[in-house]
Amino acid sequence: MKKALAITTVLALMGMVTAQSALAGRVAKRQVRQDKRIVQGVRSGELARGETRHLVKQQHRIQHAKRQAWSDGTLNRKEKAGLELRQDKASADIYRLKHNDRNRN
């Protein structure tokens, strides 16, 4: 039951990201790929509940920052660099948490 809830939450987050992917281009596409990596980690059991919760919240914060950056209708270099920096950290966190020795039980 909890696994289904986690997957549903991640998929809902992916839906929000996908809706704006036409606007944000590379930034949104990368976030979609990261969401897919999280879902794959949940399905395979590589991510524990707390790890999944952390990663989903992190992706939600990136999504919020992206919405704020786009609020004026444009994404300048500084905003894009900030989003990419956040995504770099999220990507590293996904890798680190999927490859530690904790399993979902």
C-alpha positions in Angstrom: 0.0 0.0 0.0 2.7 2.5 1.0 4.8 1.5 -2.1 1.8 2.3 -4.3 1.3 5.6 -2.5 5.0 6.5 -3.1 4.8 5.6 -6.7 1.6 7.6 -7.2 3.2 10.6 -5.5 6.2 10.5 -7.7 4.0 10.0 -10.8 1.9 13.0 -9.8 5.1 15.1 -9.5 6.2 13.9 -12.9 2.9 15.1 -14.3 3.5 18.6 -13.1 6.9 18.6 -14.6 5.7 17.2 -17.9 3.1 20.0 -18.2 5.8 22.6 -18.2 8.5 20.7 -20.2 7.6 22.5 -23.4 8.5 25.8 -21.7 11.6 25.0 -19.9 13.3 22.7 -22.4 16.5 21.1 -21.1 15.8 21.9 -17.5 12.4 20.2 -17.5 13.6 17.2 -19.5 16.3 16.6 -17.0 13.8 16.7 -14.2 11.6 14.2 -15.9 14.6 11.9 -16.2 15.4 12.3 -12.6 11.8 11.5 -11.6 11.9 8.3 -13.7 15.1 7.3 -11.9 13.3 7.8 -8.5 10.3 5.7 -9.7 12.7 3.0 -10.9 14.5 3.0 -7.5 11.2 2.6 -5.7 10.1 -0.3 -8.0 13.4 -2.1 -7.7 13.5 -1.6 -3.9 16.8 0.3 -4.1 15.2 3.3 -2.3 14.0 3.1 1.3 10.8 5.0 2.3 12.7 7.9 3.9 15.1 8.2 1.0 12.2 8.3 -1.5 10.5 11.0 0.6 13.6 13.1 0.7 14.1 12.8 -3.1 10.5 13.6 -3.9 10.6 16.7 -1.7 13.8 17.7 -3.3 12.2 17.4 -6.8 9.2 19.4 -5.6 11.5 22.2 -4.3 13.2 22.3 -7.7 9.8 22.4 -9.4 8.8 25.3 -7.2 12.0 27.2 -7.9 11.5 26.6 -11.7 8.0 28.0 -11.4 9.3 31.1 -9.6 12.0 31.5 -12.2 9.5 31.4 -15.0 7.0 33.7 -13.2 8.1 36.7 -15.3 7.8 34.7 -18.5 11.6 34.3 -19.1 14.4 32.2 -17.8 17.6 34.2 -17.6 21.1 32.7 -17.4 21.4 33.1 -13.6 18.1 31.4 -13.0 19.0 28.6 -15.3 22.4 28.1 -13.7 20.7 28.0 -10.3 18.2 25.4 -11.5 21.0 23.3 -13.1 23.0 23.4 -9.9 20.0 22.2 -7.9 19.5 19.4 -10.4 23.2 18.4 -10.2 22.8 18.0 -6.5 19.6 16.1 -6.9 21.1 13.8 -9.5 24.1 13.0 -7.1 21.6 12.4 -4.3 19.6 10.0 -6.4 22.7 8.1 -7.3 24.1 8.0 -3.8 20.8 6.8 -2.2 20.1 4.2 -4.9 23.6 2.7 -4.5 23.9 2.6 -0.7 23.2 -0.7 1.1 19.7 0.2 2.4 16.8 -1.6 0.8 13.1 -0.9 1.0 11.5 -3.3 3.5 
